[in-house]
């Protein structure tokens, strides 16, 4: 089954259905959901014309999610996800590598880490096929 409504239920049962709630998945999953009928007797689809919503929650599509089958569908309160940056942004200017093309290469490096404040705020289906 492509979409599992028990993802929302799992977060809700942990009393975590609040805050900055979003879905996150790969664009291939969004494309499949746009073709998936809610009920065979209607022409209503899981995702209508607005590809930024799924079941009245914001939907983010990114290729940073698993990019081959099985795909993943993540739901949660992203206010409970912390991104910590440490150190400063390093900029490396390389005028030599592409000097023959009269171009300049710029490289940017940033050290960071991600932490989850409450794991109960997130649930995922990691077996989504399209």
C-alpha positions in Angstrom: 0.0 0.0 0.0 1.4 3.4 -1.0 0.0 5.6 1.7 -0.6 4.6 5.3 -2.9 6.7 7.4 -1.5 5.1 10.5 1.5 7.5 10.3 -0.7 10.4 11.6 -2.3 8.1 14.1 1.1 7.0 15.5 2.1 10.7 16.1 -1.3 11.5 17.6 -1.3 8.6 20.0 2.0 9.9 21.4 0.3 13.3 22.0 2.7 14.9 19.5 0.2 16.1 16.9 1.0 19.7 17.4 3.5 22.3 16.3 5.1 22.6 12.9 3.6 19.5 11.2 4.9 18.5 7.8 5.1 15.6 5.4 8.5 15.0 3.7 9.0 12.6 0.8 10.7 12.2 -2.6 9.1 13.8 -5.7 8.4 10.4 -7.2 6.1 9.6 -4.3 4.3 12.9 -4.8 3.8 12.1 -8.5 2.3 8.7 -7.5 0.0 10.3 -4.9 -1.3 12.7 -7.5 -2.4 9.7 -9.6 -3.8 7.7 -6.6 -7.6 7.7 -6.2 -9.0 8.1 -2.7 -12.0 6.0 -3.6 -12.5 4.2 -6.9 -16.1 5.5 -7.1 -14.8 9.1 -7.4 -12.2 11.0 -9.2 -10.8 12.5 -6.0 -7.1 12.1 -5.7 -4.8 11.9 -2.6 -3.1 15.1 -3.8 -5.1 17.5 -5.9 -3.6 20.3 -7.9 -1.9 21.8 -4.9 1.2 19.6 -4.5 2.1 21.4 -1.2 -0.6 19.7 0.9 -1.4 16.1 1.9 -4.4 15.5 4.3 -4.4 19.2 5.2 -0.7 19.2 6.3 2.2 20.8 4.5 4.0 18.5 2.1 7.7 19.0 1.3 9.2 17.1 -1.6 13.0 16.7 -1.8 15.5 14.5 -3.5 17.3 14.3 -0.2 14.9 11.5 0.8 15.6 7.9 -0.5 15.7 8.1 -4.2 14.9 4.5 -5.2 12.3 2.0 -4.2 11.4 1.6 -1.5 10.9 5.3 -0.9 10.1 6.9 2.5 7.2 9.1 3.6 8.0 11.0 6.8 5.5 12.9 9.0 6.2 14.9 12.1 6.5 18.1 14.1 9.6 19.8 12.8 9.7 22.2 15.7 11.2 19.2 17.6 14.0 18.9 15.1 17.1 21.0 15.9 19.8 21.9 13.4 23.0 23.1 15.1 25.7 25.0 13.2 29.1 25.3 14.7 32.2 26.9 13.5 32.0 29.5 10.8 31.2 29.2 7.2 34.5 28.4 5.4 34.9 29.8 1.9 37.7 28.5 -0.2 38.6 30.5 -3.3 40.3 28.5 -6.1 41.5 30.7 -8.9 43.7 28.0 -10.4 41.6 24.9 -11.2 39.6 26.6 -14.0 42.0 29.3 -14.9 42.1 28.1 -18.5 38.4 28.9 -18.8 38.8 32.3 -17.1 36.6 31.2 -14.2 36.9 31.1 -10.5 35.8 28.2 -8.3 34.3 28.8 -4.9 33.8 26.1 -2.3 31.7 26.6 0.8 32.0 24.3 3.9 29.7 24.4 7.0 29.8 22.0 10.0 26.4 21.1 11.4 24.5 18.4 13.2 20.9 17.5 13.6 19.1 16.4 16.8 15.6 15.3 17.6 14.1 16.6 20.8 11.2 14.2 20.9 11.4 11.1 18.8 7.6 10.6 19.4 7.0 13.6 17.2 7.9 11.7 14.1 6.7 8.6 12.2 7.6 7.2 8.8 6.7 4.7 6.3 9.9 3.4 4.9 8.5 0.9 2.5 6.7 3.1 0.0 6.7 1.8 -3.6 5.7 3.8 -6.7 
